[in-house]
Amino acid sequence: MKERLRRIFREAAARIWAVIGAVSVGIKIMGIVLGLVLLLGVGVTVQVRTSTAEALGHELDERGISIARDLASRSADLILTGDLFALHELLHDTVAYNEDVRYAFVLDSQGRVLVHSFEWGVPPDLLSVNPVSGQERYRLQILDTEEGLIHDVAVPIFAGHAGTARIGLSEQRLQAQLSAITYRLLLITLLIALVGVAGGYLLTRVLMWPVRALVEATRAVTRGDLNHRAPVWAEDELGALARSFNAMVEEQNRLLEMLRQREARRGQLLEQVITAQEEERRRIARELHDQVGQALTSLLVGLRNLESDPNPTRLHELKTLIADTLDGVRELALELRPSILDDLGLVPALQRYVHTCASRYHLAVDLETVGLDGVRLPPAVETALYRIIQEALTNVVRHARAHRVSLLLEVRGGAVVAIVEDDGCGFDAERLMNGPPGEHSLGLHGMRERAELVGGTLTVESAPGRGTSVFVEVPLANREGPEETDGGRKDSGAHRG
């Protein structure tokens, strides 16, 4: 049963909240203002009416007691002298000059009516209520009659030996005063409510102007208009919200522009890659045709000559030609993809490549590795780092006019870091890295793309005449970590080559 009541309560609350949620913010604000004003007005009205009713009722009782005592004191001599006419006049004057007095009558010591103000006599039921003894100063009792509540006051005359004076005071005038006060309070509450509604309406208009402008700006941005801005109406919370929204749109616009530039660079890089692939295929085809093809043709002719004229000197020349051809094919294969990278790992492949660059281009290259002795990185990371370092050294050879290059490869804090520094002529790295891709920056953008493909970052620091530093960092936390090879350990070490 309790669970059912809870479910009914939750459903009712959900319906009420759905109705409230469907109402606009302006109506909510006006409803809150109107509700508060009405609640406050009704509460004040009830409190004032209750307090006033208590005060007026107490005043009515005090006045009734005073009138009854005065009537009793003045009636004593008249009763003792038997002057009923004067007593009647006194009673008439008491009723006439006190508008709240509904009736008055005087009883003798035996309870018989001496004089009264009723037109048709004292009602029998009235005589039996509110009896007072001679020891009491007065007795007050509220009677519920057809005319409303009557405050009946009985005062003994000469301690009851001469009789009793009784008067009844009606609450009609008291109720009329309470009704007038209540009416005025409700009228004031209504006027305040109207003022509150008007103020709530103005407040709603003031508050909703920037909100509507912000909603319109949001819709415009949703449609793709990133140049639309929300107006800042004031320096309050809504103004801060509008400024934050504009800052968000500006940041989104900036990021979108960066994305467009990056997509443009990626498109140019893709085009450059395709061109480079075609050039590489053309070069390989040319070398195969010019070197390997000619060597094989010479070998075929030499073999035919040996069939007719065996010559040891000619046989030695053919062996030398075969060896040179094999060396050329091996060098060509190593340029395309060094097998040592797959077989032994990144460090041996870099050692061989550094040795080749140093001997071929007469360049002093210092290679240092830390924490990679006998350690293999994930294949994708090894390939990306090898190609990035290869491109960096190629750029040094082509453009830097450097004499010395330092290469550091280190496992540091859950990431592998590669640093390539040279003492060459340098360049404006900020302009080339952040500007549109061109002939001299495609290699740098390609290096950055390779680093980002494996979740890493690439930073280039350079200035004209100050050399160049290339920093690459690739995290290993979300990948398979460094693995030991059969002949190595995972502990850190340093190697120079």
N, C-alpha and C positions, 0 to 999 in steps of 0.2 A: 504493500500500500504506500509506504513511504517512497519507494523507488518510483512508483507511478506518479505520485504528487511531484517529485523532483522533475520527472520527465515533462509533466504538464507545465510546470513552472519554467523550465528551460525553453520549451516550445513557445510559451507566451512571451518570454523575454526576447527570444529570437525574432518573433513577429513584430514586437514593439520596436526593437532595434532596427529591423528592416524598414519599418515605416519612418523612423527618425532619420535613418541613413539616406532615405530617398529625398528628404527635404533639403533645400539649399541652405548654405551656411548663413545667408542673410536672414532667412526665416528662423533658423535656429537661434541666432543672436537676438532677434526681436522677441521670439517666444521666451527666451531666458529672461530678458529684461522685463517683459510684461508679467511673467510668472513671479519674479522676485518682487516687483512692485505690488502686485495683487496679494501675494503672501504677506508681505510686510504690512500693507494697508489693512487687510482683514485681521491680522494678528493684533495690530495696534487698536483697531476698532473694538475687538472683543475684550482686550485688556482694559481699555478706557471705559467701555460700557459696564464691565464687571465692577471696576473700582468705583465708578460713579454711582452705580446702583447700591453698592454697600454704603457709600457715604451718604447718599440721599435717604436710604432706609434708616440709617442710624440717626440722621437729623430728624426724620419724621417721628421716630420713636421718642427722641428727646423732647421734641415739641409737643407730642401727645401727652407725655408724662407731665410736662409743665402746665399744659392747659387743664388737665384733669386735676392736678393739685390746686391750681388756682380756683377751679370750679368748686372743689371740695371745701376749701377754706372760706370762700365767700358764701357757700350754702349753709354753713353751720348755724349762724345766727338766725337765718331765715327759717330753717327747719325748727329750731328751738322755739321761735316765736310763732310758728304756724303761719307765716306769711307766704302762702303758696303762690300768690299772684306775683310777688316780687321774685320768688324763686323761678317762676316760669319765665319772667322777663330776663332774668340772668341767664337762663338756659338758652333762650332765644338769641340773646346777644352773643353768647359763646359760639353758637352755630353760625350766626350771620357774619361775625368778624374773623372767622377762621375758615378759609375756603377748603382746607383739607378735611374738616370735621364733617363726617357723613351723618352722624347722629349723636345725641347726648340724652341721658336720662339720669334721674336721681331716685334711689331706693331708700326706704326707711329702714330702721333696724330690723324689722320683721321681713324684709325682702319685698315689700309692696312698692309699687311704682308711685312716686309722688308726682313728678312731672316728667315729660318726655318731649322729644322733637319729632316723633313719627306722626304721620298724617292719620294713620288708621290704628294706632296703638303699637305698643312694643311687641315684636314677635315673641311667642312663648319660648321658642328654642334659644333665643338670645339671652333670656333671663337665667337659663341653667348653665351657661358657659362662663368661664373666667371668674369663678368665685374668689373673693379676697377676704382674708381674715383680718382681725383688728391688729394683729402684731406686725403685719406687712405694711410697708410704706406705699407700695403700689403693686399691681400685678398686670403684666402685659402678655397678651396672647394674640396671635395672628390667625384670623378666621378666613376660611376659603368660602366665599359667598358667590351668588350669581352675578354680582356686580364686580367681582374680583376680590383681591386680598384686602382685608380690613384689619387694621391694627387697633385692637380693642384694649383700652387702658381702664383699669378699675382702681380707685383710690378710696380707702375707708375715711369716713368723716367722724372725728372724735374717737379714733380707734375703733370704729364700727358701731359706737353707741348711738350716734345720730343717723347712721345709714351709710350709703355708698354712692359715690359719683362715678359714672361711667361715660366714656366717650369712645367713638369709633372714627378712625382716620382712614380715608380711602387712599389707595396708591395711584389713582387715575392721573393726578397731576405729575406724580413722580414718573410714571410710565410715559407720559407725554414728553417730559423733559428728556428721558432716556432716548425716546424715539427721535426727538429733534437732534440730540447729540449724535446718535448713530447715523442719521441721515446726513448730517454735515460731514462726519468722518468718511462715510462712503462716497460722498460727492468729492471730497478732497482726494480720496484714493483714486477715484475715476479720473479726475483731472491730472493727478500725478501719473497715472497709467498712460493717459494720452500723451503727456509730455515725454514719458519714458519710451513709448512706442515711436514718437517722432525722433527722440534722441537716438534710439536704437536703429531707426531707419537711416539717419544721417551717419551714425557710426558704421553701419553696414556699408553704406555707399563709400565712405572714406576707406574702410578696410578692403572692400572688394575691388576697388579700382586697381590697385597694384596687383591683387591676386588674379583678376581677369587678364591684366596685361601679361602677367607671368604665364598664365595658362595659354594665352595666344602665342607667346614666344615659344613655349614648349611645343605647341602644335606645329608652328613654323619650322622649328628645328627637326621635329619628327618627319616633316615633309621633305627635309633635306636642305632647308635654307639656313645654313650655318652663319650667315651674315646678319641674321635677325638678333636683336638684343632686347632684353627686358628693361623698361625705363626704371630708374631709381627715383622713387617718389620722395623718400625721406631717409633719415639716418637711423631709423629704428630697425627692429628685427626683420620686417618685410624688406626694407632697403638692403640689409645685409644678405637676405635670401636672394634678392635680385642680383646683387653684385656677385654672390657665389655662383648663381646660375650663369651669369655672363662669363665669369672666369672659367666655368666648366665648358661652356660652348667654345670659348677661345682656345682652351686646351684641346678640345675635341677637334676643332678646326686645324690646329697646329699638328696634331697627331695624324689627321687625315691627309694633310699636305705632305707630311713626312712619309706616310704610307704611299701616297701617289708618287713621290720622288723615288722611294725605294722600288716601287713596282716598275717605274721607268728605268731605273738603273738595272733592275733584274732583267727587264726585257732587253736592254742593251747588252748586259752580260751574257744572256742567252744567245743573242745574235753573235756576240764576240766568240762565245764558246763554239758555236756551230762553225763560224769562220775559221777558228783555230783548229777545230777537228778536220775541216776540209784541207787546211794548209798542212796539217800534220800528215794526213793521208797522202797529199800530193808529194810532200817531202819523202815519206817512206817509199812511195811508188817510184819516185825518181832515184832514190838511193838503191832500191832493189834493182831497178833497171840499169842504172849506170855502173854500180859496183858489183852486186851479186850476179846480175845477168851477164855482164861482160866477163866476169871471172869464170862463170860456168861455161860460157861460150868458148873462152880460151882453154878451159880444161877439156872440153869436148874435142876441140881441134887437136890439142896436144895428145890426147889419148889415141886419136886416129893416126897421128904421126908415129906414135910409139908402136902401133901395129905393124907398120912397114919398116921402121928404123928404130929399134930399141936403143935408147941413148941414156946412160946414167945421169948425165948433166941435165938433160931435159926432164927426166923423172924427178930430180931434186927441185927443179923450178916449179913443177906441177904441185909437189908437196907443199912448197912455200906458198903458192897461190891458194891452195885449199885452206892452209892455216890462216892466211890473211882474211880470206872470205869468212871463215868461221868467227874470227875476232870481230869483223865488221858486223856480222849478224848478231853476235852477242852484245856488242855495244848498242846496236839499234834496239834490241829487246830490253836492255837495261834502261835506256832512255824512256821507253814506253812504260814499263812497270818493273822496278827492281825486285827481282825474286828474293833478295836478301831481306826485304821488308816483310814478306810473308813467312820466310823460313826462320829468321833470327830475331826480328823485331825492329823497333824504331831506332834504337841507339846504334846498332851496327850499320843500319842503312844510312843514317846520318853521318857516321864516321867515314863511310866509303864515299858518300857524296861530297863531304867537306874535303876529303883528300883529293878527289877529282877536281873540284873547283880550285883548290890551292895550286895544284900542279898545272892545270890548264890555263888559268887566268893570272898566275903569279900573284895570288892574293893571300895574305896572312889571315887565316881563320882559326880562331881559338874556340874549341868546343868543350863545354863542361856540363856534366850531368850529375844530378844529385838525387839519390833515392831510386834510381832506375837500374842498378846493377842486377842483371839476371831477372828483370821484371818485364812482363809483357802487359801492355795496355790493351783495351778493347780495339778490335781491328779498325772500326770506323774512326776512332780517335787517332790511332797511329797514322792512318792514311791522310786524315785531314791535317795533322801537324806536319807530316812530311811534305805535303804539297804546299802548305803555307810557308814553311821554312825554305823550301825550294824556290818559291816565287820571290821571297824576300831576298835571298842570295842572288837570284837572277836580276832583280831590280838594282841591287848593289853593283853588280858587274856592268849593267847597261847604263845606269844613270848616275850613280853616286860618285864615281871617280875616287873611291876610297882605297886606303892602303891596309887597313886592318878591320876585321870584323870579329865581334865577340858573340858567341852563341851559348845561351844557358838553357838547359832543360831540367826541370825540377818538379818533383811531386811535393806539393805544399798544401796542408790543410784540406785534404779531400778533393784536391784539384791538381791538374798538371799544368805547369806554367812554362811557357817558352818565351825567351827574350832574345831578340836579334838587334845588336847595336853596331853601327859603323861610324867611321870618322870622315864620312864623305861631305859633299857640298850641301846636302839637305835640300828641303823644299818647303812650301807653304802647306803643311798637312791639313790645317783647318779648312782651307779653301778646297783642296782636292777631295777630302773625305766627306764633307757636308754639301758640296756643290753637285751639280749634275754630272754624271759620268762622262768622261771624255777619253781621248786617246791615251793620256798619261795617267789616268786614274782608274782604268778598268781593272788593272791588276790588283790595286789596293781594295777595290770593292769586291773583287772575286775572293781575295783572302778573307775579308770580313764575312762574305756569304758562306764560305767553307766553315769558318768558326761557328757561325750561328746555326748551321745545319747539325752540328753535334752539341748544341746547347751552350756554346762558349761565347766569349767576347774578344774583340780585337781592338786595340788602341794603338794609334800611331802618333808619336811625338817627334816633331822635326821643325826646323826653321832654317832659312837660307844661311849657309856657312856654319851650321852647328851640328851637322850629322843627323842621323835618324835612329830612332828606337822603336821597335815593333814589339808590343806586349800581347801575348795570347794566353788566355786562361780558359781551360775546359774543365767543368766540374765532373767528378767521378762518383758523386754520392748516389745518383739514380741509375748508375750503370754497373756493370760487373767491374769490381775493383781490380787493381793491379794483381797479376798472378805471377807466381814464381815459375821460372823455367826449371828444367831438370838440373841445370848446372849453376843456378844462382839462388840467392836468398832474398827475402823481402826487406831486409834491413837497409837503412839509408847508407849511401856512400857517395863518393865523388869520383868522377872519371874525366880525364882531360885527353883530348885527341887533336 
